[in-house]
Amino acid sequence: MTRAHLTIDPYFTVGTVNRRLFGSFVEHLGRCVYDGIYEPGHPTADDHGYREDVIALVRELGVTAIRYPGGNFVSGYRWEDGIGPREQRPRRLDLAWHSTETNEVGLDEFAAWLRKVGSELMYAVNLGTRGIHEALDVLEYANVPSGTRLSDLRIANGTPAPHDIRMWCLGNEMDGPWQLGHGAAEEYASLAAKTARAMRQVDPGLELVVCGSASAQMATFGSWERTVLEATYDEVDYISCHAYYEPKDGDYASFLASAVNMDRFIESVAATADHVKAERRSSKTMYISFDEWNVWYQSRYRAERHTGIGDWPIAPRLLENTYSVMDAVVFGNLLISLIRHADRVTSASLAQLVNVIAPIMTEPGGPAWRQTTFFPFALTSRLARGEALEVKLDSPAYTSALHGDVTVVDAVATHDAGSGATAVFLVNRDEESEAEIEIDVRMLGDIRVRDVWTVSDKDPHAANTLEQPDRVRPAANPTAALSDGTVTVSLPPVSWTALTLG
């Protein structure tokens, strides 16, 4: 059995856990919007065509802010196609995902849906095939109360109050050759800086996100961030990170340590931003918006994508990964990484929300259900409050092919001074053996163990499906015990655990 030790002290903090850390992402891709959140005629659909069963699950998931409408999709999107009477909206080719976009759902409909689920809107503008003028137009339409052509058009379209969108993404993955409008870093940086300055002339209080690298494996990673920030540092508030993980050639030992890569990615981007900060002799800190992250079996997409000139389906089944217990453990460990860097990562978006690499799945005309990844997100969103703590972890290590030596156990903790509640999130990466961890909680004072939930299974590849939607659920972990200021708890092999103290 692996034995690990963790020390928690509420006086050693990393940073406040921003509620935007528990955001998500809805792109016009596959069945995320159509047949996902919007399905007129479904037995649970409301008067606007939104699936009420999905709304209930989104509320349970606890997402706080949702990035929209893309993603790769946004670099070819004309936002004005999605407003006004539905019968007058054009159908367009979506070049990003080789589909037909009907534009039945646009900005107004999505904002209305967000009001029902209780989430904030984070909007991305098209800097791929469009630019400053279009960004100003959608900002005017969305945020100006009234008295201009576009604000009055919003009112005429049935939305009297402005959407008041505070957070805006300046394009998407513009470092990627697959992106419509992709160019050199200098080219994008110039356009992003000009767009940011123009948007702030309308509303100086906007929070703006500039595109970082699409992954840490990009050939331009690092130099892209430096070039873009040198041009935009004074104009924006965040730089984005994107990362997806999947097992390669059955190397589950490396896959289970994916959060090590995320840690290094975040720290590298923060270091690059701080380099630019020092060069500019600035007092401003650049924050990170990790606005795409997940487990994604990208290798499977090549077999399912459409490519023919006459083949442009509407809402095809794309990227509908079925997630296992192991995927959920890696997923939960990625959340640990985000919380561990709460001082710099103050916004994050799980990609995506429904059907497309998502924690929520639906069947047209049928049920909606929770994937295994639903549970770490929902529990972490609910329990991680207050300050992320600088914990001290002592764990045996193992050697992984991709990440070198990594700890068998990983952990993070949060503490809410107001309520006195502490949450500890734990992962056992061992594929065969359980781990016992001792947690020194003496500095928390007089406390008790409240709840302990573990996601695990004898079969680490077990999953929830349409046929077996409840095959995997979090289970109460009865092994936790508190004695003389030490909590001990056993962690099954390939498991994620949330423990609360108060």
C-alpha positions in Angstrom: 0.0 0.0 0.0 1.2 3.5 -0.8 1.4 5.8 2.2 1.3 9.6 1.8 1.2 12.6 4.1 -0.4 15.9 3.7 -0.2 19.0 5.8 -2.9 21.7 5.8 -2.4 25.2 7.3 -5.1 27.9 6.6 -2.5 30.6 7.0 -0.5 29.5 3.9 -2.7 30.6 1.0 -2.2 30.6 -2.8 -5.1 32.8 -3.8 -8.8 33.2 -3.8 -10.8 30.6 -5.7 -12.6 32.7 -8.2 -16.0 31.4 -9.0 -15.3 31.8 -12.7 -12.9 28.8 -12.3 -16.0 26.6 -12.7 -17.0 27.8 -16.1 -17.8 25.9 -19.2 -18.0 26.3 -22.9 -20.8 26.0 -25.5 -19.8 26.0 -29.1 -22.0 25.6 -32.2 -20.5 22.2 -32.8 -22.1 18.8 -33.2 -25.1 18.4 -30.9 -24.0 20.8 -28.2 -26.6 23.4 -29.0 -29.0 21.6 -31.3 -30.4 18.4 -29.6 -28.4 19.4 -26.5 -29.6 22.6 -24.8 -32.2 23.3 -27.6 -34.7 20.7 -28.8 -38.2 22.0 -29.6 -40.6 19.2 -29.4 -38.8 17.3 -26.7 -41.1 16.2 -23.8 -39.3 18.5 -21.4 -38.9 21.5 -23.8 -40.1 24.8 -22.5 -41.9 27.4 -24.6 -38.6 28.5 -26.1 -37.4 25.0 -27.0 -34.9 24.6 -24.2 -34.7 21.2 -22.6 -35.6 21.5 -19.0 -33.9 18.2 -18.1 -30.6 19.7 -19.4 -31.2 22.9 -17.5 -31.6 20.9 -14.2 -28.4 19.1 -14.8 -26.5 22.3 -15.7 -27.7 23.8 -12.5 -26.6 20.7 -10.6 -23.2 20.8 -12.3 -22.7 24.3 -10.9 -21.2 26.1 -13.9 -20.7 29.8 -13.2 -19.7 31.3 -16.6 -20.1 29.9 -20.1 -17.9 30.8 -23.1 -19.9 31.2 -26.3 -20.2 30.7 -29.4 -16.8 29.2 -30.0 -14.2 27.8 -30.4 -13.1 27.2 -33.9 -16.7 28.0 -35.0 -16.3 31.7 -34.1 -13.6 32.4 -36.6 -16.2 32.1 -39.4 -19.3 33.3 -37.5 -21.4 36.3 -38.5 -23.1 37.2 -35.2 -25.9 39.1 -36.9 -27.1 35.9 -38.6 -28.3 34.7 -35.2 -30.7 37.6 -34.3 -34.1 38.6 -35.4 -37.0 36.5 -36.6 -35.9 32.8 -36.9 -37.6 32.4 -40.3 -35.4 35.1 -41.8 -32.1 33.8 -40.5 -29.7 32.4 -43.1 -28.2 29.0 -43.2 -24.4 29.1 -43.4 -21.6 26.6 -44.0 -19.6 26.1 -40.8 -16.1 25.5 -42.1 -14.7 24.7 -38.7 -16.7 21.5 -38.3 -17.9 20.9 -41.8 -21.6 21.3 -40.9 -24.6 23.5 -41.7 -25.4 26.2 -39.2 -29.1 27.0 -39.0 -28.7 30.0 -36.7 -31.9 29.1 -34.8 -30.0 29.9 -31.6 -28.0 33.1 -31.4 -26.9 35.7 -28.9 -30.3 36.6 -27.5 -31.5 33.0 -27.2 -28.3 31.9 -25.5 -28.3 34.8 -23.1 -31.9 34.0 -22.2 -30.9 30.3 -21.6 -28.1 31.4 -19.4 -30.5 33.4 -17.2 -32.5 30.2 -16.7 -29.4 28.2 -15.6 -27.9 31.1 -13.6 -24.6 31.4 -15.4 -22.6 34.4 -16.7 -22.0 34.9 -20.4 -18.4 35.0 -21.7 -18.5 36.1 -25.3 -16.0 35.4 -28.1 -15.6 37.8 -31.1 -14.5 36.8 -34.5 -11.0 38.0 -35.2 -10.4 35.3 -37.8 -12.4 36.4 -40.8 -13.7 39.7 -39.3 -12.3 42.4 -37.0 -12.7 45.7 -35.2 -15.9 46.8 -36.8 -17.8 43.6 -36.1 -16.5 43.4 -32.5 -17.8 47.0 -31.9 -21.2 46.1 -33.5 -21.8 43.0 -31.3 -20.7 45.0 -28.3 -23.1 47.8 -29.1 -25.9 45.3 -29.7 -25.2 43.4 -26.4 -24.3 46.1 -23.9 -25.6 49.6 -24.9 -28.9 50.2 -23.1 -30.7 52.0 -26.0 -30.7 54.9 -28.3 -28.5 53.5 -31.1 -29.4 51.5 -34.2 -28.0 48.2 -32.9 -29.2 48.6 -29.2 -32.6 49.5 -30.5 -32.5 46.5 -32.8 -31.9 44.3 -29.7 -34.9 45.9 -28.0 -37.0 45.4 -31.2 -35.9 41.7 -31.2 -37.5 41.2 -27.8 -34.6 41.9 -25.3 -35.3 45.3 -23.6 -32.4 45.1 -21.1 -28.8 44.9 -22.3 -27.0 41.7 -21.8 -24.2 43.5 -20.0 -21.5 41.0 -21.0 -18.4 41.7 -19.0 -15.8 39.2 -20.3 -14.9 39.0 -24.0 -12.5 36.8 -25.8 -10.5 38.4 -28.7 -10.8 35.5 -31.1 -9.9 31.8 -30.6 -6.7 29.8 -31.1 -5.3 32.2 -33.6 -1.9 30.5 -33.4 -3.4 27.4 -35.0 -3.0 26.7 -38.7 -6.5 25.1 -38.7 -8.1 28.4 -37.6 -9.8 30.5 -40.3 -7.7 33.7 -40.5 -4.7 32.2 -38.8 -1.6 34.4 -39.2 1.7 35.3 -37.5 1.8 36.3 -33.9 2.6 39.9 -34.8 -0.4 40.1 -37.1 -2.9 38.8 -34.5 -1.3 40.8 -31.8 -1.8 44.1 -33.7 -5.4 43.3 -34.5 -6.2 42.2 -30.9 -4.6 45.4 -29.5 -6.6 47.6 -31.9 -9.8 45.7 -31.1 -9.3 45.9 -27.4 -8.6 49.6 -27.5 -11.7 50.2 -29.6 -14.0 48.1 -27.4 -12.8 50.0 -24.3 -13.8 53.2 -25.9 -17.4 51.9 -25.7 -17.0 50.3 -22.2 -13.7 50.8 -20.3 -14.8 48.3 -17.7 -14.7 45.2 -20.0 -12.5 42.3 -19.1 -10.6 41.1 -22.2 -8.9 37.8 -23.0 -6.2 37.6 -25.6 -5.4 34.3 -27.4 -2.5 32.3 -26.0 -1.3 29.0 -27.5 -3.8 26.3 -28.4 -1.6 23.9 -26.5 1.8 23.7 -24.9 2.8 21.4 -27.8 2.5 24.1 -30.4 5.8 24.9 -32.1 5.3 28.6 -31.4 4.4 28.1 -27.7 6.2 30.6 -25.5 7.3 32.9 -28.4 3.6 33.4 -29.3 2.7 34.4 -25.8 5.6 36.8 -25.5 4.9 38.5 -28.9 1.2 38.8 -28.3 1.6 40.2 -24.7 4.3 42.7 -25.8 1.6 44.2 -28.0 -1.4 43.8 -25.8 -0.3 43.9 -22.2 -1.8 47.3 -21.4 -5.0 46.5 -23.2 -6.1 43.1 -21.9 -6.7 41.4 -18.6 -6.2 37.7 -19.4 -4.2 35.4 -21.7 -5.8 32.1 -22.6 -4.6 28.5 -22.2 -6.1 25.5 -23.9 -5.2 21.9 -23.2 -6.8 18.5 -23.9 -5.5 15.1 -22.7 -6.0 11.4 -23.8 -4.0 8.2 -23.3 -1.4 7.5 -26.0 -0.8 3.8 -27.0 -2.2 2.5 -23.8 0.2 4.5 -21.6 -2.2 5.0 -18.7 0.6 5.8 -16.3 1.3 9.0 -18.2 -2.4 9.7 -18.8 -3.1 9.6 -15.1 -0.4 12.2 -14.5 -1.8 14.7 -17.1 -2.2 17.3 -14.4 1.6 17.5 -14.2 1.6 18.8 -17.8 -1.2 21.3 -17.0 0.9 22.5 -14.0 3.9 23.1 -16.2 1.8 24.8 -18.9 0.3 27.3 -16.4 3.6 28.1 -14.8 5.3 28.6 -18.2 2.6 31.0 -19.4 2.7 32.9 -16.0 6.5 33.2 -16.3 6.3 34.5 -19.8 3.7 37.1 -18.8 5.9 38.1 -15.9 8.8 38.5 -18.2 6.8 41.0 -20.3 5.6 42.7 -17.1 9.3 43.2 -16.0 10.3 44.4 -19.5 7.5 47.0 -19.4 8.2 47.9 -15.7 4.5 47.4 -15.2 2.7 46.9 -11.8 -0.1 45.0 -13.5 -0.4 41.2 -13.2 -1.6 39.3 -16.2 -4.1 36.6 -15.3 -4.8 33.3 -17.1 -8.1 32.2 -18.6 -7.9 28.5 -19.1 -10.9 28.6 -21.3 -10.6 25.2 -22.9 -9.7 22.1 -21.0 -10.8 18.5 -20.8 -10.1 14.9 -21.6 -10.7 14.6 -25.3 -10.0 11.5 -27.5 -9.0 13.7 -30.4 -7.6 10.7 -32.3 -11.1 9.4 -32.8 -12.3 12.6 -34.6 -10.5 11.8 -37.8 -12.8 8.9 -38.4 -16.1 10.7 -37.7 -15.6 14.0 -39.5 -17.4 15.0 -42.7 -15.3 16.3 -45.6 -17.3 16.1 -48.8 -18.3 19.3 -50.7 -21.9 18.2 -50.8 -21.9 16.8 -47.2 -22.8 19.5 -44.7 -25.0 17.9 -42.0 -27.0 19.8 -39.4 -25.9 19.0 -35.8 -24.1 15.8 -36.6 -22.8 13.5 -33.8 -19.3 14.7 -33.4 -16.8 14.4 -30.5 -19.3 12.4 -28.3 -16.8 10.8 -26.1 -18.0 8.3 -23.5 -16.0 8.9 -20.3 -14.7 6.2 -18.0 -13.8 6.2 -14.3 -10.1 6.7 -15.3 -11.1 9.7 -17.4 -13.0 11.2 -14.5 -9.9 10.7 -12.2 -7.7 12.5 -14.7 -10.4 15.2 -15.1 -10.6 15.7 -11.3 -6.9 16.0 -11.2 -7.0 18.7 -13.8 -9.4 20.6 -11.5 -6.8 20.1 -8.7 -4.2 21.8 -11.0 -6.5 24.8 -11.7 -7.2 25.3 -8.0 -3.5 24.9 -7.2 -2.8 27.9 -9.4 -5.7 30.1 -8.2 -3.4 33.1 -7.9 -3.0 33.2 -11.7 -5.9 31.1 -13.1 -9.0 33.1 -12.3 -11.2 31.9 -15.1 -11.6 28.5 -16.7 -14.0 26.9 -19.1 -14.6 23.1 -19.3 -14.9 22.3 -22.9 -17.7 21.5 -23.5 -21.1 21.4 -21.7 -23.5 19.1 -23.5 -22.9 16.1 -25.8 -19.6 17.3 -27.3 -16.7 16.0 -25.0 -19.2 16.9 -22.3 -20.2 15.9 -18.7 -23.9 15.9 -19.8 -25.3 13.7 -22.6 -28.7 13.7 -24.3 -30.6 11.5 -26.6 -33.0 13.2 -29.1 -36.5 12.8 -27.8 -35.1 10.8 -24.9 -33.3 11.2 -21.6 -30.3 13.2 -20.4 -27.6 11.7 -18.1 -24.5 12.4 -16.2 -21.1 11.2 -17.5 -18.4 10.1 -15.0 -16.7 13.5 -15.4 -19.9 15.3 -14.1 -19.2 14.2 -10.6 -15.7 15.7 -9.9 -16.8 19.0 -11.4 -20.1 19.2 -9.5 -18.5 18.4 -6.2 -15.5 20.6 -6.7 -17.7 23.6 -7.8 -19.9 23.1 -4.7 -17.1 22.5 -2.1 -14.1 24.6 -3.2 -14.7 27.9 -1.5 -12.5 30.7 -0.1 -8.8 30.4 -0.5 -6.7 27.8 -2.2 -4.1 26.6 0.3 -0.4 25.9 -0.2 -0.4 22.3 1.0 2.7 20.2 1.8 2.5 16.7 0.2 4.8 13.8 0.8 4.1 10.9 -1.5 6.0 8.1 -3.2 6.7 8.7 -6.9 6.6 6.6 -10.0 8.2 7.2 -13.4 6.0 8.0 -16.4 7.1 8.0 -20.0 5.7 11.5 -20.8 6.1 13.4 -17.5 9.1 11.8 -15.7 8.8 11.2 -12.0 5.4 12.1 -10.6 3.8 11.5 -7.2 1.4 8.6 -6.8 -1.0 10.8 -4.8 -1.9 14.4 -5.7 -3.8 16.8 -3.6 -5.1 20.4 -3.1 -7.2 22.0 -0.4 -9.4 25.1 0.0 -10.4 26.9 3.2 -13.3 29.3 3.7 -12.5 31.5 6.7 -16.1 32.7 7.0 -17.7 29.3 7.4 -14.7 27.5 8.7 -15.2 24.8 6.0 -12.2 23.1 4.5 -12.3 20.9 1.4 -9.5 18.5 0.4 -9.3 17.0 -3.1 -7.2 13.8 -3.6 -6.2 11.6 -6.4 -4.6 8.1 -6.3 -2.8 7.6 -9.7 -1.8 4.0 -8.9 -3.5 1.5 -11.3 -3.3 -1.4 -8.9 -2.9 -0.5 -5.2 -4.8 1.7 -2.8 -3.1 4.5 -1.0 -3.5 5.6 2.6 -3.0 9.3 3.3 -2.5 11.0 6.6 -3.7 14.6 6.7 -2.3 16.8 9.4 -5.2 19.2 10.2 -4.1 20.5 13.6 -3.8 24.1 12.4 -7.5 24.0 11.5 -8.5 23.8 15.1 -11.4 21.9 16.5 -13.0 20.2 13.5 -14.7 17.1 12.4 -14.9 15.1 9.2 -18.1 16.0 7.4 -18.3 14.1 4.1 -16.0 12.0 2.0 -17.0 11.1 -1.6 -14.9 8.9 -3.9 -15.2 8.2 -7.6 -13.7 4.8 -8.4 -14.6 1.4 -9.7 -13.1 -2.1 -9.8 -13.2 -1.6 -13.6 -11.4 1.8 -14.2 -12.9 1.8 -17.7 -16.5 1.6 -16.5 -18.7 4.4 -17.9 -22.2 5.8 -17.8 -24.2 5.2 -21.1 -27.7 5.6 -22.5 -28.3 2.0 -21.5 -26.6 2.3 -18.1 -26.8 5.9 -17.1 -26.1 5.3 -13.4 -23.3 2.7 -13.7 -20.8 5.0 -12.0 -21.7 7.3 -9.1 -19.7 8.9 -6.3 -19.8 6.7 -3.2 -19.4 7.6 0.5 -15.9 6.6 1.6 -16.2 5.1 5.1 -12.5 4.8 5.8 -12.0 8.4 6.9 -11.1 8.8 10.6 -9.9 11.7 12.7 -7.6 11.2 15.7 -5.2 13.6 17.5 -5.3 16.2 14.7 -4.8 13.7 11.9 -7.3 12.5 9.3 -6.5 9.2 7.7 -8.4 8.0 4.6 -7.9 5.2 2.1 -7.9 6.0 -1.6 -8.8 3.1 -4.0 -6.6 2.6 -7.1 -7.4 5.1 -9.9 -9.6 7.2 -7.7 -10.7 10.8 -7.1 -11.8 11.8 -3.6 -13.4 15.0 -2.1 -13.2 15.3 1.7 -14.8 18.1 3.7 -13.9 19.2 7.2 -15.6 21.8 9.4 
